């Protein structure tokens, strides 16, 4: 299951730089993860300072 970013996202951008496949981009008000590109590695979740990223 792909990772998702919750409303706890503060748009710091840390996760975007951690994604090895470029599945994360700035969305409308917070970052979003493209479920079709996500390889479920968890790098983004480990880097998120607010814990806003989890598996769907």
Helices and strands as residue ranges (DSSP letters): E 3-5, H 14-18, E 24-26, E 31-33, H 43-47, E 53-55
